[in-house]
């Protein structure tokens, strides 16, 4: 049974709570008002795609993807930037359903694939992604430059 769908603007208050939990998981300070503003901007400007999982009217998880492009393939790629399921709902298949929504977005948007990054210490993610058909791409070095 499918428990996932595209997020809509009325989801933002509940979605912001999940998004805040996600950010806390990654050692960021809690900031619900900023999360509401950020998610509302993403949905209204249509510069990301967000899918939510729900159970009995409560949001249990989400995935957020951003469009990027492959110059060599001359096609859109999707960056799976955020995937989170509330700890009380883990182990019920929500992550896999959200990933399937992401794959369907890839197919329907004629994109060439989905990229994602996860920490080497993320044991759950490092088991989940290969189980969902993702391949570890270890032939390149990943670099980052930030302003802070």
N, CA, C and O of each residue as an XYZ file, in Angstrom:
592
protein
N       0.831     -1.192      0.000
C       0.000      0.000      0.000
C       0.872      1.250      0.000
O       1.803      1.376      0.795
N       0.554      2.166     -0.902
C       1.356      3.384     -1.052
C       0.972      4.407      0.012
O      -0.193      4.787      0.129
N       1.940      4.839      0.767
C       1.728      5.826      1.826
C       2.495      7.110      1.553
O       2.776      7.873      2.478
N       2.834      7.355      0.303
C       3.630      8.528     -0.035
C       2.910      9.356     -1.092
O       2.080      8.851     -1.849
N       3.253     10.647     -1.122
C       2.671     11.563     -2.090
C       3.530     12.816     -2.144
O       4.399     13.029     -1.299
N       3.270     13.643     -3.152
C       3.971     14.914     -3.272
C       3.504     15.856     -2.162
O       2.314     15.920     -1.851
N       4.434     16.573     -1.579
C       4.098     17.527     -0.527
C       3.354     18.719     -1.111
O       3.617     19.144     -2.236
N       2.426     19.249     -0.334
C       1.691     20.455     -0.709
C       1.888     21.501      0.383
O       2.350     21.197      1.483
N       1.530     22.727      0.060
C       1.809     23.848      0.962
C       1.185     23.655      2.346
O       1.753     24.103      3.342
N       0.032     23.001      2.421
C      -0.600     22.794      3.729
C       0.147     21.765      4.580
O      -0.137     21.631      5.770
N       1.085     21.044      3.993
C       1.918     20.095      4.744
C       3.037     20.795      5.516
O       3.638     20.196      6.408
N       3.317     22.037      5.188
C       4.520     22.705      5.704
C       4.617     22.685      7.226
O       5.702     22.393      7.728
N       3.568     22.972      8.002
C       3.755     22.938      9.459
C       4.236     21.576      9.982
O       5.172     21.516     10.779
N       3.598     20.482      9.535
C       4.042     19.146      9.960
C       5.390     18.796      9.358
O       6.246     18.220     10.029
N       5.579     19.145      8.091
C       6.836     18.857      7.407
C       7.995     19.567      8.084
O       9.090     19.014      8.183
N       7.766     20.782      8.549
C       8.816     21.544      9.235
C       9.274     20.843     10.509
O      10.452     20.901     10.860
N       8.357     20.185     11.197
C       8.731     19.423     12.408
C       9.682     18.286     12.034
O      10.689     18.072     12.709
N       9.369     17.557     10.963
C      10.249     16.480     10.497
C      11.584     17.034     10.015
O      12.645     16.487     10.314
N      11.512     18.126      9.266
C      12.717     18.757      8.740
C      13.623     19.207      9.881
O      14.845     19.085      9.795
N      13.024     19.726     10.950
C      13.790     20.146     12.124
C      14.466     18.934     12.778
O      15.630     19.013     13.173
N      13.744     17.820     12.893
C      14.333     16.588     13.444
C      15.518     16.140     12.588
O      16.554     15.723     13.106
N      15.346     16.233     11.281
C      16.402     15.872     10.330
C      17.641     16.733     10.558
O      18.757     16.218     10.623
N      17.442     18.038     10.679
C      18.564     18.959     10.878
C      19.253     18.693     12.219
O      20.480     18.744     12.306
N      18.481     18.413     13.247
C      19.054     18.094     14.564
C      19.896     16.829     14.459
O      20.967     16.742     15.059
N      19.413     15.842     13.696
C      20.169     14.614     13.462
C      21.548     14.939     12.897
O      22.525     14.257     13.206
N      21.627     15.981     12.068
C      22.895     16.409     11.478
C      23.554     17.543     12.268
O      24.305     18.347     11.716
N      23.260     17.591     13.562
C      23.941     18.471     14.519
C      23.731     19.957     14.254
O      24.626     20.766     14.496
N      22.555     20.315     13.759
C      22.200     21.717     13.576
C      21.242     22.114     14.690
O      20.564     21.266     15.270
N      21.191     23.405     14.983
C      20.290     23.911     16.011
C      18.845     23.839     15.530
O      18.565     24.054     14.351
N      17.942     23.539     16.438
C      16.521     23.532     16.117
C      16.076     24.945     15.745
O      16.443     25.916     16.407
N      15.280     25.049     14.678
C      14.765     26.353     14.250
C      13.518     26.125     13.385
O      13.587     26.145     12.157
N      12.392     25.910     14.044
C      11.135     25.634     13.350
C      10.710     26.805     12.452
O      10.341     26.568     11.302
N      10.747     28.063     12.929
C      10.333     29.161     12.037
C      11.158     29.215     10.743
O      10.605     29.448      9.667
N      12.458     29.005     10.841
C      13.303     29.009      9.646
C      12.982     27.807      8.757
O      13.004     27.918      7.531
N      12.686     26.664      9.369
C      12.322     25.469      8.598
C      11.028     25.714      7.827
O      10.920     25.339      6.660
N      10.057     26.335      8.469
C       8.793     26.658      7.795
C       9.061     27.563      6.599
O       8.568     27.313      5.499
N       9.838     28.604      6.818
C      10.146     29.563      5.751
C      10.881     28.865      4.597
O      10.535     29.054      3.430
N      11.890     28.064      4.930
C      12.686     27.376      3.918
C      11.821     26.441      3.075
O      11.884     26.473      1.846
N      11.016     25.611      3.735
C      10.192     24.642      3.011
C       9.101     25.325      2.196
O       8.807     24.912      1.074
N       8.508     26.357      2.755
C       7.482     27.097      2.025
C       8.074     27.702      0.753
O       7.443     27.672     -0.304
N       9.287     28.251      0.857
C       9.967     28.816     -0.313
C      10.258     27.739     -1.355
O      10.082     27.979     -2.550
N      10.698     26.564     -0.926
C      10.998     25.493     -1.877
C       9.745     25.089     -2.645
O       9.785     24.916     -3.863
N       8.631     24.939     -1.929
C       7.391     24.494     -2.571
C       6.827     25.586     -3.471
O       6.436     25.317     -4.607
N       6.784     26.813     -2.968
C       6.201     27.903     -3.760
C       7.021     28.228     -5.005
O       6.459     28.515     -6.062
N       8.346     28.183     -4.884
C       9.193     28.514     -6.033
C       9.436     27.310     -6.945
O      10.003     27.447     -8.029
N       9.005     26.138     -6.497
C       9.153     24.896     -7.280
C      10.618     24.614     -7.645
O      10.908     24.113     -8.732
N      11.534     24.942     -6.727
C      12.937     24.666     -7.020
C      13.441     23.394     -6.347
O      14.637     23.104     -6.382
N      12.532     22.634     -5.735
C      12.847     21.278     -5.290
C      11.564     20.473     -5.379
O      10.472     21.024     -5.516
N      11.716     19.170     -5.297
C      10.559     18.274     -5.242
C      10.606     17.603     -3.875
O      11.629     17.048     -3.475
N       9.492     17.662     -3.172
C       9.413     17.063     -1.840
C       8.265     16.061     -1.842
O       7.148     16.371     -2.257
N       8.563     14.865     -1.373
C       7.551     13.838     -1.200
C       7.481     13.496      0.275
O       8.494     13.513      0.974
N       6.286     13.186      0.745
C       6.088     12.863      2.156
C       5.500     11.471      2.286
O       4.797     10.985      1.400
N       5.803     10.844      3.409
C       5.173      9.584      3.797
C       4.238      9.920      4.944
O       4.532     10.786      5.768
N       3.112      9.228      4.990
C       2.173      9.510      6.078
C       1.481      8.244      6.539
O       1.344      7.272      5.797
N       1.050      8.288      7.786
C       0.305      7.196      8.396
C      -0.790      7.819      9.244
O      -0.514      8.609     10.148
N      -2.017      7.466      8.953
C      -3.179      7.985      9.692
C      -3.187      9.510      9.787
O      -3.487     10.072     10.841
N      -2.858     10.168      8.692
C      -2.900     11.624      8.657
C      -1.693     12.339      9.222
O      -1.621     13.566      9.159
N      -0.744     11.602      9.772
C       0.478     12.203     10.317
C       1.647     11.948      9.379
O       1.837     10.828      8.904
N       2.430     12.986      9.114
C       3.615     12.812      8.280
C       4.665     12.046      9.062
O       4.955     12.370     10.213
N       5.232     11.033      8.433
C       6.208     10.168      9.091
C       7.613     10.322      8.529
O       8.591      9.943      9.175
N       7.716     10.886      7.308
C       9.021     11.045      6.685
C       8.912     11.881      5.430
O       7.816     12.218      4.981
N      10.062     12.213      4.871
C      10.089     13.011      3.639
C      11.373     12.755      2.880
O      12.358     12.265      3.431
N      11.339     13.100      1.600
C      12.524     13.121      0.760
C      12.468     14.425     -0.025
O      11.402     14.832     -0.486
N      13.610     15.073     -0.177
C      13.689     16.306     -0.959
C      14.778     16.152     -2.018
O      15.908     15.760     -1.726
N      14.403     16.472     -3.250
C      15.329     16.361     -4.377
C      15.450     17.706     -5.076
O      14.475     18.445     -5.213
N      16.662     18.007     -5.513
C      16.934     19.243     -6.236
C      17.375     18.895     -7.659
O      18.117     17.933     -7.861
N      16.920     19.675     -8.645
C      17.359     19.414    -10.013
C      18.778     19.914    -10.245
O      19.135     21.022     -9.845
N      19.566     19.094    -10.888
C      20.892     19.474    -11.370
C      20.989     18.931    -12.792
O      20.050     18.295    -13.271
N      22.091     19.167    -13.465
C      22.209     18.727    -14.845
C      23.543     18.051    -15.083
O      24.547     18.388    -14.455
N      23.543     17.093    -15.998
C      24.756     16.446    -16.459
C      25.084     17.021    -17.831
O      24.336     16.823    -18.788
N      26.185     17.720    -17.922
C      26.599     18.277    -19.217
C      26.990     17.180    -20.192
O      26.664     17.263    -21.376
N      27.683     16.155    -19.715
C      28.129     15.098    -20.618
C      26.949     14.283    -21.149
O      26.979     13.813    -22.287
N      25.929     14.120    -20.342
C      24.747     13.380    -20.786
C      23.676     14.303    -21.366
O      22.712     13.847    -21.982
N      23.862     15.596    -21.159
C      22.921     16.618    -21.630
C      21.498     16.308    -21.164
O      20.535     16.375    -21.929
N      21.409     15.971    -19.892
C      20.120     15.648    -19.287
C      20.086     16.131    -17.845
O      21.113     16.413    -17.227
N      18.855     16.216    -17.332
C      18.658     16.526    -15.922
C      19.096     15.328    -15.076
O      18.940     14.171    -15.467
N      19.636     15.643    -13.933
C      19.907     14.683    -12.863
C      19.080     15.162    -11.676
O      18.686     16.328    -11.637
N      18.813     14.312    -10.732
C      18.199     14.744     -9.474
C      19.180     14.470     -8.346
O      19.784     13.400     -8.275
N      19.328     15.440     -7.475
C      20.146     15.286     -6.275
C      19.214     14.967     -5.124
O      18.436     15.818     -4.694
N      19.291     13.745     -4.626
C      18.526     13.365     -3.452
C      19.302     13.929     -2.265
O      20.281     13.342     -1.803
N      18.844     15.071     -1.790
C      19.593     15.808     -0.778
C      19.185     15.436      0.641
O      20.021     15.395      1.545
N      17.893     15.163      0.833
C      17.385     14.912      2.182
C      16.442     13.718      2.173
O      15.536     13.641      1.343
N      16.651     12.795      3.088
C      15.738     11.671      3.297
C      15.687     11.437      4.794
O      16.716     11.237      5.439
N      14.477     11.463      5.341
C      14.346     11.301      6.789
C      13.011     10.655      7.113
O      11.980     11.006      6.540
N      13.042      9.709      8.037
C      11.838      9.105      8.600
C      11.944      9.229     10.111
O      12.969      8.895     10.704
N      10.870      9.713     10.726
C      10.826      9.846     12.181
C      11.171      8.509     12.824
O      10.728      7.458     12.360
N      11.960      8.552     13.890
C      12.472      7.315     14.503
C      11.347      6.380     14.960
O      11.564      5.171     15.029
N      10.163      6.896     15.271
C       9.047      6.049     15.700
C       8.419      5.260     14.552
O       7.612      4.359     14.785
N       8.784      5.594     13.325
C       8.185      4.953     12.154
C       9.206      4.216     11.299
O       8.887      3.772     10.196
N      10.405      4.086     11.789
C      11.437      3.395     11.009
C      11.189      1.898     10.995
O      10.572      1.341     11.903
N      11.686      1.257      9.942
C      11.531     -0.189      9.814
C      10.200     -0.600      9.207
O       9.895     -1.791      9.141
N       9.395      0.374      8.760
C       8.082      0.076      8.172
C       8.068      0.241      6.660
O       7.017      0.096      6.036
N       9.222      0.541      6.058
C       9.302      0.647      4.605
C       9.081      2.038      4.042
O       9.030      2.202      2.823
N       8.946      3.050      4.901
C       8.710      4.405      4.404
C       9.886      4.933      3.578
O       9.682      5.585      2.554
N      11.098      4.656      4.014
C      12.266      5.128      3.252
C      12.257      4.553      1.843
O      12.501      5.271      0.873
N      11.978      3.271      1.731
C      11.942      2.639      0.403
C      10.822      3.223     -0.451
O      11.003      3.417     -1.653
N       9.671      3.505      0.150
C       8.569      4.116     -0.614
C       8.964      5.512     -1.100
O       8.654      5.888     -2.231
N       9.645      6.275     -0.250
C      10.087      7.617     -0.646
C      11.127      7.540     -1.762
O      11.129      8.368     -2.673
N      12.002      6.556     -1.688
C      12.989      6.371     -2.755
C      12.294      5.973     -4.058
O      12.692      6.421     -5.133
N      11.270      5.143     -3.972
C      10.516      4.771     -5.170
C       9.834      5.992     -5.783
O       9.779      6.114     -7.006
N       9.316      6.896     -4.955
C       8.743      8.156     -5.465
C       9.828      8.948     -6.200
O       9.573      9.542     -7.247
N      11.031      8.949     -5.642
C      12.153      9.660     -6.258
C      12.506      9.060     -7.615
O      12.770      9.789     -8.571
N      12.511      7.741     -7.698
C      12.800      7.075     -8.964
C      11.722      7.385     -9.995
O      12.028      7.576    -11.172
N      10.472      7.438     -9.566
C       9.382      7.752    -10.482
C       9.518      9.183    -10.995
O       9.272      9.443    -12.173
N       9.905     10.108    -10.127
C      10.174     11.489    -10.546
C      11.267     11.498    -11.606
O      11.161     12.208    -12.606
N      12.297     10.724    -11.395
C      13.404     10.627    -12.350
C      12.893     10.151    -13.705
O      13.237     10.719    -14.742
N      12.084      9.122    -13.688
C      11.549      8.582    -14.947
C      10.632      9.593    -15.647
O      10.769      9.829    -16.847
N       9.701     10.188    -14.896
C       8.715     11.075    -15.516
C       9.311     12.401    -15.965
O       8.742     13.065    -16.832
N      10.432     12.798    -15.401
C      11.078     14.053    -15.804
C      12.172     13.815    -16.842
O      12.909     14.735    -17.197
N      12.274     12.574    -17.327
C      13.274     12.206    -18.337
C      14.698     12.524    -17.876
O      15.547     12.921    -18.674
N      14.940     12.346    -16.590
C      16.274     12.568    -16.040
C      17.127     11.314    -16.246
O      16.605     10.226    -16.487
N      18.433     11.484    -16.148
C      19.335     10.355    -16.380
C      19.671      9.598    -15.103
O      20.268      8.523    -15.170
N      19.301     10.130    -13.942
C      19.590      9.411    -12.713
C      19.413     10.263    -11.478
O      19.001     11.421    -11.539
N      19.737      9.650    -10.353
C      19.660     10.300     -9.043
C      21.017     10.150     -8.378
O      21.580      9.056     -8.327
N      21.527     11.240     -7.877
C      22.777     11.235     -7.110
C      22.449     11.471     -5.648
O      21.479     12.156     -5.324
N      23.246     10.910     -4.779
C      23.103     11.195     -3.362
C      24.423     10.992     -2.666
O      25.329     10.339     -3.182
N      24.512     11.558     -1.496
C      25.701     11.429     -0.663
C      25.232     11.071      0.732
O      24.226     11.598      1.206
N      25.951     10.183      1.388
C      25.681      9.894      2.790
C      27.004      9.616      3.485
O      27.988      9.228      2.856
N      27.004      9.820      4.767
C      28.224      9.629      5.538
C      28.656      8.174      5.580
O      27.825      7.267      5.543
N      29.954      7.959      5.656
C      30.479      6.595      5.741
C      29.991      5.888      7.003
O      29.911      4.660      7.044
N      29.662      6.676      8.040
C      29.203      6.093      9.302
C      27.688      5.886      9.343
O      27.169      5.395     10.345
N      26.966      6.251      8.273
C      25.515      6.071      8.230
C      25.212      4.624      7.832
O      24.946      4.326      6.668
N      25.259      3.741      8.820
C      25.093      2.315      8.548
C      23.748      1.988      7.905
O      23.680      1.161      6.995
N      22.692      2.625      8.367
C      21.365      2.344      7.816
C      21.301      2.781      6.353
O      20.864      2.013      5.495
N      21.732      4.008      6.065
C      21.730      4.504      4.692
C      22.617      3.686      3.785
O      22.270      3.429      2.632
N      23.758      3.277      4.297
C      24.699      2.510      3.478
C      24.224      1.084      3.219
O      24.797      0.391      2.379
N      23.196      0.637      3.917
C      22.535     -0.628      3.593
C      21.301     -0.369      2.726
O      21.007     -1.128      1.802
N      20.584      0.714      3.040
C      19.347      1.036      2.333
C      19.579      1.339      0.854
O      18.905      0.771     -0.007
N      20.523      2.224      0.553
C      20.685      2.680     -0.830
C      21.062      1.553     -1.789
O      20.455      1.453     -2.855
N      22.035      0.699     -1.462
C      22.307     -0.427     -2.373
C      21.106     -1.371     -2.505
O      20.864     -1.927     -3.576
N      20.355     -1.548     -1.408
C      19.166     -2.414     -1.459
C      18.103     -1.839     -2.389
O      17.251     -2.570     -2.895
N      18.155     -0.524     -2.614
C      17.196      0.144     -3.508
C      17.766      0.349     -4.911
O      17.174      1.062     -5.721
N      18.908     -0.270     -5.200
C      19.456     -0.234     -6.547
C      20.511      0.828     -6.801
O      20.968      0.974     -7.935
N      20.912      1.573     -5.780
C      21.962      2.577     -5.961
C      23.321      1.895     -5.902
O      23.531      0.957     -5.133
N      24.233      2.381     -6.723
C      25.592      1.840     -6.742
C      26.550      2.838     -6.123
O      26.459      4.038     -6.381
N      27.467      2.342     -5.308
C      28.500      3.181     -4.710
C      29.466      3.601     -5.810
O      30.027      2.764     -6.516
N      29.645      4.880     -5.938
C      30.498      5.437     -6.989
C      31.793      5.896     -6.326
O      31.921      7.050     -5.918
N      32.738      4.987     -6.227
C      33.951      5.286     -5.457
C      35.160      5.604     -6.331
O      36.292      5.586     -5.848
N      34.933      5.897     -7.614
C      36.067      6.172     -8.489
C      36.391      7.663     -8.589
O      37.266      8.059     -9.358
N      35.683      8.489     -7.811
C      35.956      9.929     -7.813
C      36.160     10.412     -6.388
O      35.757      9.755     -5.428
N      36.781     11.547     -6.270
C      36.903     12.213     -4.973
C      35.833     13.284     -4.902
O      35.588     13.994     -5.877
N      35.211     13.395     -3.774
C      34.179     14.407     -3.555
C      34.815     15.544     -2.784
O      35.388     15.324     -1.716
N      34.722     16.770     -3.314
C      35.299     17.945     -2.661
C      34.200     18.939     -2.336
O      33.150     18.954     -2.980
N      34.445     19.762     -1.342
C      33.500     20.798     -0.963
C      34.235     22.082     -0.633
O      35.308     22.059     -0.031
N      33.655     23.190     -1.027
C      34.120     24.505     -0.630
C      32.930     25.219     -0.030
O      31.862     25.242     -0.642
N      33.077     25.798      1.136
C      31.975     26.524      1.769
C      32.445     27.905      2.213
O      33.643     28.171      2.321
N      31.482     28.766      2.462
C      31.810     30.114      2.917
C      31.966     30.190      4.425
O      32.428     31.204      4.948
N      31.585     29.126      5.134
C      31.672     29.142      6.604
C      32.464     27.978      7.117
O      32.638     27.834      8.327
